[in-house]
Amino acid sequence: MKYYINNCFFVRVTNESIEKRDMLEKMYKGEISINDFIEMNPQFLEALMNSNYLLYQLIKDNQVSENQKKTIARYFQRSIIRPTPYGLFAGITTGNFGEYTDFCRKSIAHKVSMIDSEWFYLMIKEIEETLISLEKIKLKYNNQCIISGEKIINPYLCIQNNNTDQDKTQKIIARYTEQVKRIVKLTSEWKDFKEIKEYLMEKNPEVEEKVILKFIKQLIKNEILISECRIAITEKDLLKELIKVLEQYNDINVVKKMVDSLKQIDLLHRRYDNADSIQSIKIYDELHDKMQKIQKSENSLNVLLGIDTFTNNISKNIKKELEDFLDILVMSVIDDNESKYLKQFKMKFTEKYGENREINLLELMDEHMGLGNPYKYYENIIENSYKKTEALKDYIKNQIFWAVKEKKNKIYLSKSDIVAINDQYSEKTIEYSKSFEINASILAKTAEDIDNGNYKIRIAPCCASEGAGRMINRFYNTINDEGKNELKKIYEELEEKMYDDVDNADITYLSHQLRTGNICSGKRNYRYSVSIGTAEEDKNKELKLSQISVGYDSITNRLYLKNKISGKKLRIVSDNMLTMNVEHYVVRFLREVTFANEKHPSFFWSLFSELDYRYIPEIMYNCIIIYPETWKVYKQDILNWNIFDDFRKEFDKYMGKWKIPKKINLLEGDRYLEFDLELMECWKDLYQEMKRIIERTGVCIIQKSNVDNECWVIDEHGEKYYAEFVFECMGNEKKNFKNIVEHPVTKSNIHLNKQNLTILPEMRNYQPGMQGWIYLKIYICEEVADEFIYSEMCGFINNLKDKKILKQWFFIRYSDPDFHIRLRIKAIEAGKLFLEISEWIEKIKKAEKIGRIIIDTYEREIERYGGINSIEYAEQVFMADSCLVMKGLEQDWNKQELGIIGVYTIFYNILESNEEIETFLNQTIDYKKYREIFRREDKRYIKLITDYKEIIGQRKIESLYENRKQLLENYYMQLKKEDEQGKLTNSLKNIIYSVSHMFCNRLQGDLNFEEQIYGIIRNSLHVVNQREKNYGKNKKGKK
């Protein structure tokens, strides 16, 4: 079992009992007036006031229209059936697995309020202006800014243009003058406004003070400098933290008055937390008036609800069922988790920088120095074909077709079927995520039914998150001590045991949409924190964007992040449910790169979201409802959407035809509304909602409602509540990386060497003709690439040799996404080479053997191949490998055989013994994956390893082999020399892998082919080495 479910879980519970639906029906029927309804439900009125203050005011002024009564009814319905925490409509508590089920909540919940983030940060702008005019504020350089040559760029303004119609992703570009340089250096730590001003006046005695003041204020306006008033978004109270900052300047009268006003607001909102609903409404009115006088905003408080319990156990049988289901999730995961933008950006990254270079994040995000915004545009990407995904989709589709044919309204997924698909299409390139969450409801009439096995588990619309704690962390201040301790244990487990080889950092940023700060609040749980647009919470945890670099890992085929402070790989996560698709492109990029380096069991549900059928039966695994019975209604299914009576008749007929029940849920994303179509008012509400959705999307999704059968959580009065349970799923596999010794061992400090490596541009980037190098991209059809290499390209290279123009050459295969061959040639005289290339291009163009040719800059992958003193040795090996591949293609040598001998001889001529080669491959690939392929022709494969010299002799390529052998040995001796001096910029293991990888690329250019070659070599060597152990030592005798 790859995952287990934590014994403590979290519960989301509605704040109104299911019994209140009777009152809702009476209001629909006109048996209760809106005034009587509100008077009977002060708790609901308080919740409504928090979510929609304008509607509350209309109720208070007795000015509610008929449409607004419907809105009130929908809010009340939400408070009864939807446990997703939102203001005071639903709350959070904890629970535990036990021998039996006994869950009783207290009917009175407790509130925790914080100042609304939109009001707070808009107010900050006004406070900043006041303090700046008084020269009483501390400022710091905004670490998201990018310095690009003579410009400084702030890629994202947070507050300044919040209420304008300008582009929400507006960036600022300013001149990076000597004065700005001085300010950037000075304000790497917090500095007083006066200190900054005096510093500039001292450096610029000829400049008037008012000019310097204007200059500083412009830097603040452009958010190149941010103020200490921009409090970090955490679980801490924003207002309380701001008051602490302002009290430093209490000696100034205007600031003292400001502090006194804020303290009054702070006192009121604390009183509000401890008051009952009737008193809370009065306090909120007073509080709202005071806050709106300071700063206008839609809301005043961000209120969360904590639920207290008498008992909080559910049967451990639920845990067993879910843990069995987790195996299904694991087997359904695939490696395809990169967005189309990230795939394209990765391609551009490897094309520009190659492998093993780690580029400063801010440099990379600059369009002049690096690649720029990854989401600004994208070209057509050739998507990989993931056979496992298609197989899973086909399996589910076939189950649905069978159910429809047999007139069944549910299907059951089989574990054995999914095991078979997983075994056939196993993918192990990247690791599984270390944790995730599942959100589900338990359908039963009573707690006793659960203990007796009379229950179902239904996965909720918001089904999962990709990290433990994410759904709950926002509500940190509402949960009890047990819940806080449990969250602490979860994060300690992740940090110390599961990610002990990786640094974790949580990220928060101040969005243009300032209210998102409400859902981003929560405890910061990791060793590092990234704060963008705000002050840092803890200086000791601060990780600046300038301290992050980006690299590419050819083994996983993923970009990765690196913490330049520690030298470890880095994960950037957001411990809240804010989507990754945010408007701050740097934040989005950091989160997407992190996400792509793990495969996530939550992917499973995407298999169902893509099913485009009018009807989907209930999809189950044992007692778990994975996907409820679902119907899709399209615009053309109802002839008249404009008249209610016509709609009702047509839809009623449609429901009969498709056997849709009277109690339904209408879905929109993870939002859903329940409708009881026995009531006429519900029909009218359904009509309005469906019409709105149809106009927006063209299709309505309807699901069967199970509310009547799933309420068993009770209070002390026996009233029942709708609940959803957030189960924390933790990885079972904990690696002890400290016990793994890499082979061969590298002595150099790779991370430090790469950071300190200074290479002149003319030594890395060869423009056409520089140092004799010319780099061609030859676009051809991939199917004829082999023929082109051994005929046209071979003839061209031989012609250059005959004319004594050629000094060095090598090629690789590549796709960007169009397939092409990259040919790099070093000439004795570049001028003569240009003429020869021109004639050759004209010839093959006329013969229609190519699409297009591009002459480009040759950017040497110096770090990847060991450093500046080693790259020329590597280029000599590349030429020898290119010659061997070209000769093999010319002889029509079986590619698998050539691949095995070519790769094995790389290892054999570098590493000490066959045992060391086996150890190296054990750490490089999942060799078990290729056991079956090896066993089919094991004798042939072993012969290729043991008798490779004889085969080389038969092919009459001894001279090619001996030359290549000498160049490999020379290269490795140089690497060992550099390593002894502590100068290597890549590990010996990675360099050896890179050389063998590029050989396979020249031969085939297919990662699956390459991995299969490694697997066959490893399994062959294991047999050879075992024989040697039994019958004699495996000595190479050459070293």
Residue, then its C-alpha position, 0 to 999 in steps of 0.5 A: m500500500k503506497y498511501y495510508i489514511n491518517n487516523c485524525f481527519f477534518v469535518r466540514v459541517t453545515n451550520e443549519s440542520i436538515e430539519k430547517r428544510d421544512m421552514l424553507e418549504k413553508m417560505y416557498k409556499g408563502e406560509i411564512s413571510i420573509n420577516d417572520f422567517i428572519e425573526m425566527n433565524p437570527q443565526f442565518l441573518e448573521a451569516l447572510m450579513n457576513s456574505n452579502y451586507l447590501l442584501y442584509q441592509l435591504i432586509k433591515d429596511n424592509q425593502v426586499s423584492e421578490n427576486q431578492k426573496k429567492t436569493i435569500a432562500r438560496y442562501f438558506q438552502r446553502s446553509i442547510i445542504r452545502p458544507t463547504p466552509y463559507g462565512l458562517f454557513a458551514g464550519i470546521t471540526t476534527g474527528n477520529f477513527g474508532e471502533y464505532t461511530d458516535f459523532c455529536r456536534k454542539s449546536i452553538a458554534h464559535k466564530v473567528s473573525m479577521i479584517d477583510s483583506e480587500w478593505f485592509y490592503l486598500m486602507i494600507k495605501e492611504i496609510e502609506e501615503t500619510l507615513i511617507s509624507l511624514e517620512k516615518i516608514k520603513l522600506k525594503y526592495n521588492n524582491q520580485c523585481i527583475i534587473s535587466g541591463e539598464k532597466i528594472i522591471n516590476p512584473y506585477l503591481c499589487i495595489q496601486n491600480n486595483n480599482t482602475d480599468q487597466d490591465k490587471t497584469q500591468k508591469i512597470i519598467a523603469r531605468y536602472t540608473e546609478q541612483v536606483k542601483r544604490i537604493v536596491k543595494l541599500t534596501s536589501e534590509w528594512k531601512d527608515f525613509k529618512e535614512i534613505k533620503e539622507y543617503l541619497m542627499e549625501k551621494n547627490p549634494e547638488v540635487e534638491e531635497k524635493v527632487i530626491l523625495k519625488f524620486i523615492k515616492q516614485l519607487i514606492k508607487n511603482e512598488i520597487l520599494i514596499s513598506e512595512c505596512r504590507i503585512a504578510i498573509t498568514e494566520k495572524d490577525l492583519l489589523k493587530e500586526l499593523i497596529k504594532v507597526l504603527e505604534q512605533y510612530n505614536d509620538i506623531n499626533v496624526v499617527k496616534k489618531m490613526v492607531d486609536s481608530l484602528k484599535q476601536i475597530d480591533l476591539l469591536h471585531r473581538r467583541y463580535d467573535n464572542a457575542d451571540s447572533i443578535q448581539s453580533i448583528k448590532i456590533y457588526d453594524e457599528l463595526h461596518d460603519k466605522m470601517q467604511k468611514i476609513q476605507k470603502s469596500e464591499n465587506s468588512l470581516n472575513v469570518l470563519l466558523g469552528i464547530d465544537t463536538f461532544t463526540n467525534n468518532i467514526s468506524k475504522n471500517i470507513k478507513k479500510e474501505l478508503e485505503d483499499f480505494l487508494d490503490i485504485l487511485v495510485m494505479s490510475v496515475i500517469d506522468d502527463n501532468e504538465s500544462k501546454y505552456l510548461k511543455q513549450f517553455k521546457m522545450k525552449f529552456t533546453e534549446k537555449y540552455g541545454e542540460n545541467r545549467e541552472i538559471n536564476l529565476l528572475e533572469l529566466m523570467d526576463e524576456h531579454m536576458g532569458l525566456g520571459n513570461p511562460y504564459k504570454y503565448y504558446e505554439n502548437i505542442i505535439e502532445n505525447s500519447y499516453k496509452k495508459t490514459e487512453a486504456l483507462k478511458d476506454y475501460i470506463k467507456n465500455q463499462i458505461f456502454w454495457a450499463v446503458k445496453e443492460k439498462k443499469n443505472k450503476i457500474y462497478l469498477s474492478k480492481s483486477d481490471i485496473v491492475a491489468i491496465n497498470d501492469q501493461y502501461s506502467e510509468k515510473t519516470i517521476e515519483y508519486s506525491k508524498s500526500f494528498e487529500i480526499n473529500a467525501s461524504i458518508l451516506a447513511k441514515t444513522a450512526e448505527d447503520i455505519d457500524n452495521g455496514n449499511y453505508k456508502i461513501r460518496i466522493a464530494p464535488c471538490c474531490a481532492s487536493e494534491g497536498a495534505g493540509r491544503m483544504i484545512n490550513r486556511f481554517y487554522n484559527t478555528i480548529n481545536d488544539e487536537g486539529k492544530n497538533e494534527l496539522k503540525k504532525i502532518y507537516e513535520e512528517l512531510e518536511e522531516k521524513m518524506y522530503d528530507d532531500v528537498d527544501n519546501a517553501d510556501i508562497t503567498y502573494l498580494s493579488h490584484q484581487l485583494r479579497t483572495g487574501n481571505i482564502c490565502s490566510g493560514k499558518r506557514n508550515y515549512r522551513y522557507s517562505v516566499s512572500i511577494g508584494t508584502a513584508e516577510e513574516d519571519k526573516n529567518k524563513e525568508l526565501k527571495l525570488s533571486q535565491i531560486s534557480v531553474g534547471y532541467d533534469s533529463i532523467t525525469n524530463r522535467l524542469y526543477l527549482k533549486n534553493k541557492i541557499s542550501g543547494k537542494k532542490l526546491r518545492i514551492v507550494s501554496d497551502n490553500m485551495l487557490t488555483m495554480n492558474v493565477e495572474h502572477y506568472v512567476v507564482r504560477f510558474l513556480r507552482e506548476v514546475t513543482f506540481a509537474n515533478e510529482k504524479h498526483p492520485s487526484f488525477f483520477w477524477s479527470l478521467f470522468s470530467e472528460l466523459d462527454y455523454r448525455y447520461i453517465p450511470e453511477i460509477m462505483y468501487n465497492c461501496i464508494i460512489i466515485y461519480p454520481e448518476t449524471w445527466k447533461v442537458y443541452k440548449q437544443d434539448i429545450l425548444n423554448w428557454n424564454i417562457f417559464d411554462d414552456f420550459r417546465k413542460e418540456f423539461d418535465k417531459y425530458m426528465g420522464k424520458w431520461k428517468i431523472p428524479k424529482k430531487i436533483n443537484l444542478l452543478e456548476g464547477d464544484r458549486y451545486l444547488e439542490f432542487d425539490l421539483e415537487l415545489m413550484e418555487c423550486w421549478k422557477d429557481l431551477y429555470q433561472e439557474m439553468k437558463r443562466i448556465i445554458e447562456r454561458t456554457g451551452v450545457c447544464i449538468i444534473q446529478k441525483s441528490n442523496v441529501d435525504n440519505e446522508c445526514w447522520v451527524i447530530d447535535e445535542h437536540g438530535e437534529k441532523y446536519y450534512a457533513e463532508f470529511v477531509f481525509e489526509c492521505m500520507g505516503n507510506e514509502k519513506k526514503n532514507f537518502k543518507n544511505i544512498v552512495e552515488h556511483p561513481v563518487t564525486k568529490s567536488n561541490i557541484h552546487l557551489n561550482k555552478q554558482n561560482l562559475t564565470i564564463l565569458p559569453e564568447m566561450r559559451n555562445y559561438q555565433p556562426g563562424m566564431q572559433g570556426w563553428i557553424y550550427l545547422k538545424i536541418y528540418i526533415c521528415e522523421e521517417v527518412a532521418d536515418e537515410f538522410i544521415y547515412s547518405e546525404m549527411c555522410g557524403f557531405i562530411n566526407n567531402l569536407k574531410d577530403k577537402k581538409i576543411l573539417k576539424q570537428w563535427f557531431f549531430i543530434r536528433y531533436s524536436d521543437p516540436d518539429f523534428h530536425i537534425r542539429l549538425r554542429i561543424k567546426a572548420i579549419e577555415a569558416g569562410k570555406l565552410f560557409l561556401e560548402i554549406s551553401e552548395w550542399i543546401e542548394k543541392i538537397k533543397k533541389a532534391e526535396k530532401i529537407g524542409r528548411i535549414i536554420i543557422d543558429t548560435y551554438e550554446r555549449e553545455i559547459e556545466r553539463y559536461g564538467g566545466i570549461n576545461s572539460i567541454e572540448y574533451a566531451e566534444q571529441v567524444f560526441m564526434a566519435d559517437s556520431c561517426l559510430v552511429m553514422k557507420g552503423l546506419e550505413q551498414d543497416w545494423n540492428k538498432q537495438e544491437l548497436g545501442i546495446i554495444g554502443v552504450y555498454t562500451i561507453f560504460y566499459n571504457i569509463l567505469e572500473s568494472n562490470e559490477e560498478i556498471e551494474t551499480f550505476l544502472n541500478q541507480t539510473i533506471d527501473y531495471k525490473k520493468y525490462r525483465e520480461i523483454f530481457r528473458r525473451e532473448d537473454k542469451r543473445y543480449i548476454k552475448l552482445i555484452t561478452d562478445y562485443k569485440e568479436i562483433i565489432g571485428q565482424r563489422k570492420i569498425e575496429s579503428l572507429y572503436e579504438n579511437r572512440k575508446q581512447l577519447l572516452e578514456n581521455y575525457y574521463m581522466q580529465l574529469k577525474k583530474e578536475d574532480e580531484q581539484g574540486k572543480l567539476t560542475n556536474s557529478l560524474k554519474n550525471i556526466i556519464y549518463s549524459v554521454s550515454h543519453m546523447f549516444c542513444n539520441r543520435l541513434q534513435g532519439d526515443l526515451n523509451f528505446e534508451e531506457q530499454i537499452y539500459g534495462i537490457i544491459r543491466n539485466s545482462l550484466h547481473v547474470v554475467n556478474q553472478r556467473e563471475k562470482n561463482y566461477g571467477k572474479n570479473k576483472k577488466g585488467k586495464k585499470 
